[in-house]
């Protein structure tokens, strides 16, 4: 029997239990009304579809108004653009 088949496999793969976020870009947030935007409002506006573990805001596009975002994760570029527009970010656990 070859040596490669005699040795045990090594390591662990956590892909089955990984947290998967629904991506939402800044340019899409203009479609959601209100000053406080939560995941339920994004789902109602059609930005989040299907089953995800949370919502992550990505920095593609611009946001013109000051909003308070309540999400699970935010990219660094999106955080900078939101804070530059006068908005705030609340992270859900």
C-alpha positions, 0 to 999 in steps of 0.5 A: 500500500502506498505511503500516502494511503497509510498516513492519516489525514490532517487538519480540520475544515470548519466550512460546515459551521462557518458564518455566512453573511448576506452582502449589501452594498452602500449604493443599495441602501438608498432604496431603504427608507428611514434613518435607522436601517435594520436587517428586517428593513433590508429584507422588506426592501428586497436587498436580502433574500434567502437564509443567511446568518447575518448582514454585511455592508460592503463599500461599493457606491456612496451614501448621501444621507446620515443613517444609523445601520444595525447590522452584523458586520461592516467592511472598513471602506463602508465604515469610513464612507458611512461615518464621513456622511455623518452616519452611525453603525451598531453591530449585532452579535 
